[in-house]
């Protein structure tokens, strides 16, 4: 059975539909498709209306997105680093930017196509990550859920790091088919935030973490007083 997020969504008050990152051999079940205007996240409003964005190996509307998701390589990593830094100024030196690119590998499409859009239950086998778009209160709830079965400090289940919005959807989580539940806090890329509401961040999870969140039960914090108190506080004038 595929995980059912409905109780979690209802209790958290999450209004924005969950967005899946799929790696599929056949993208047709995800129709209708939109055509993003460069940045993949220009499709955000379309995703909420039921559209999906298709990225085929070697094709991309966004050059950065093509690298992080679409399998498009630059002539050289040094040139890529120089162009990013010259335009965006993200790192103190081109050499540092180049080193960062070496350390964070892009996502490699395995089945020919990546599809980003609304969840499709019948396509669960090809699901790589699920992204919750949430406000700070809801983010705190999801972080609690990610930590529910964790006692480690050295290997926390939730990470956050510098990177593009599309890179944070997949590449940042590394091996996405791992049995270890993982999550990342995203939508911190300034280049894509113009396409989101100002109070919204992303919480991206791999499949094991998605299942863990969906299995939170009546004994968990979801049904305890701190969340209820917070919701009451938010309703005050």
C-alpha positions in Angstrom: 0.0 0.0 0.0 1.2 3.5 -0.7 1.4 5.9 2.3 -1.6 8.0 3.0 -0.7 11.6 4.1 -4.2 12.8 4.7 -4.3 12.7 8.5 -0.9 14.5 8.7 -2.1 17.1 6.1 -5.4 17.7 8.0 -3.8 18.1 11.4 -1.0 20.3 10.1 -3.4 22.4 8.1 -1.3 22.1 5.0 -3.2 23.6 2.1 -0.6 23.4 -0.7 -0.7 20.1 -2.5 2.3 17.8 -2.0 4.6 17.7 -5.0 6.4 14.6 -6.2 9.7 14.1 -7.9 9.5 11.1 -10.2 12.0 9.2 -12.4 9.9 7.4 -15.0 10.3 5.6 -18.3 6.9 6.8 -19.5 5.8 10.4 -18.6 2.4 10.2 -20.3 0.4 9.2 -17.1 1.4 12.6 -15.7 -0.3 14.7 -18.3 -1.2 17.6 -18.7 2.3 19.1 -18.9 3.3 22.8 -18.8 6.3 24.5 -20.2 8.3 26.3 -17.6 9.7 29.7 -18.3 13.3 28.9 -17.6 13.3 28.2 -13.8 11.4 25.0 -13.0 9.7 26.8 -10.2 7.9 29.2 -12.5 5.7 26.1 -12.8 4.7 26.3 -9.1 1.2 27.7 -9.7 0.7 25.2 -12.5 1.6 22.3 -10.2 -1.2 23.5 -7.9 -3.6 23.3 -10.8 -2.7 19.7 -11.6 -0.1 20.3 -14.3 3.3 18.5 -14.2 6.8 19.5 -15.5 8.7 17.0 -17.6 12.5 17.0 -17.8 13.9 14.6 -20.4 17.6 13.5 -20.3 19.6 16.2 -22.1 16.7 18.7 -22.3 15.9 21.5 -20.0 14.3 25.0 -20.0 16.8 26.1 -17.3 20.5 25.7 -17.7 21.1 25.3 -14.0 18.2 22.9 -13.7 19.5 21.0 -16.7 22.7 20.4 -14.8 21.1 19.5 -11.5 18.3 17.4 -12.8 18.4 17.0 -16.6 21.8 15.4 -17.1 23.3 18.3 -19.1 27.0 18.7 -18.5 28.9 22.0 -19.1 32.0 22.1 -21.2 34.0 22.1 -18.0 33.3 22.4 -14.3 35.7 25.3 -14.0 33.8 27.2 -16.7 30.5 26.4 -15.0 31.8 27.6 -11.6 33.2 30.8 -13.2 29.9 31.7 -15.0 27.8 31.0 -11.9 30.1 33.1 -9.7 30.5 35.9 -12.1 26.7 36.3 -12.4 25.5 35.3 -8.9 28.4 35.8 -6.6 27.5 32.8 -4.5 31.0 31.9 -3.4 34.1 33.9 -2.4 36.2 32.5 -5.3 35.7 30.5 -8.5 37.9 27.9 -7.0 35.6 27.5 -4.0 32.6 27.3 -6.2 34.3 24.6 -8.3 35.1 22.6 -5.2 31.5 22.8 -4.0 30.4 21.5 -7.4 32.8 18.6 -7.0 31.3 17.8 -3.6 27.6 17.9 -4.5 26.8 15.6 -7.4 23.7 16.3 -9.6 20.8 13.9 -9.8 21.2 11.4 -12.6 18.0 10.4 -14.4 17.7 6.6 -14.4 14.6 5.9 -16.5 14.7 8.6 -19.1 12.5 11.3 -17.7 12.0 13.3 -14.5 8.5 14.5 -13.8 7.8 17.1 -11.1 4.2 17.7 -10.1 1.2 16.4 -8.1 1.4 13.0 -6.5 0.1 10.0 -8.6 -0.7 7.1 -6.3 -0.4 4.6 -9.2 3.2 5.8 -10.0 4.5 5.3 -6.4 7.2 2.9 -7.7 8.9 5.7 -9.5 8.6 8.3 -6.7 11.9 9.6 -5.5 11.0 12.5 -3.2 7.9 14.3 -1.9 8.0 18.0 -1.1 5.8 19.7 1.5 5.4 23.5 0.9 4.8 24.8 4.4 4.9 27.8 6.7 7.3 27.9 9.7 4.8 26.4 12.1 4.1 23.4 9.8 7.8 23.1 9.2 8.4 22.6 12.9 5.7 19.9 12.9 7.4 18.0 10.1 10.8 18.3 11.7 9.4 16.7 14.8 8.0 13.9 12.6 11.4 13.4 11.0 13.0 13.1 14.4 10.3 10.9 15.9 12.4 7.7 15.6 15.8 9.3 15.8 18.3 9.4 18.7 21.5 10.3 16.8 23.2 13.6 16.9 26.0 12.7 14.5 23.6 11.6 11.7 20.5 13.8 11.9 17.6 12.8 9.6 17.0 16.5 8.6 19.6 18.5 6.7 19.8 21.8 5.0 22.4 23.2 2.7 23.2 25.8 0.1 22.0 24.9 -3.4 19.5 25.5 -6.2 15.8 24.8 -5.5 15.8 21.9 -8.0 19.0 20.5 -6.5 17.4 20.6 -3.1 14.6 18.4 -4.4 16.8 15.5 -5.2 20.6 15.9 -5.4 20.9 17.1 -1.8 19.5 13.8 -0.5 22.1 11.7 -2.2 21.1 8.1 -2.8 17.3 8.4 -2.9 16.5 4.7 -2.8 18.2 4.3 0.6 16.3 2.6 3.4 17.3 5.4 5.8 14.6 8.1 6.2 16.0 11.5 5.1 14.7 15.0 4.8 16.0 18.4 3.7 14.8 21.9 4.3 14.7 23.7 1.0 13.3 26.6 -1.0 16.2 28.7 0.3 17.5 29.4 -3.2 16.9 33.2 -3.8 16.6 32.5 -7.6 13.5 30.4 -7.2 11.8 32.1 -4.2 10.1 34.7 -6.3 7.8 32.0 -7.5 6.7 31.0 -4.0 4.6 32.8 -1.4 6.9 34.8 0.9 6.1 32.7 4.1 6.6 29.3 2.5 9.6 26.9 2.8 10.0 23.4 1.4 10.5 20.2 3.3 11.6 17.4 1.0 11.6 13.8 2.1 12.7 10.5 0.5 10.3 7.6 0.4 11.2 6.0 3.7 10.8 9.4 5.5 7.5 10.0 3.6 6.2 6.6 5.0 7.4 7.5 8.5 5.6 10.8 8.5 2.4 9.2 7.2 2.5 6.5 9.9 2.6 8.9 12.9 -0.2 7.7 15.2 -2.3 8.9 18.1 0.6 8.4 20.5 2.7 11.0 18.7 3.0 14.7 19.1 0.4 15.2 16.4 -2.3 14.5 19.0 -0.7 16.2 22.0 -1.1 19.5 23.6 1.8 21.6 22.2 0.5 21.5 18.6 -3.1 22.2 19.8 -1.9 25.2 21.9 0.1 26.5 18.9 -3.0 26.3 16.7 -5.1 28.1 19.3 -2.5 30.8 19.6 -2.5 31.4 15.8 -6.3 31.9 15.9 -6.1 34.7 18.4 -6.8 38.2 17.1 
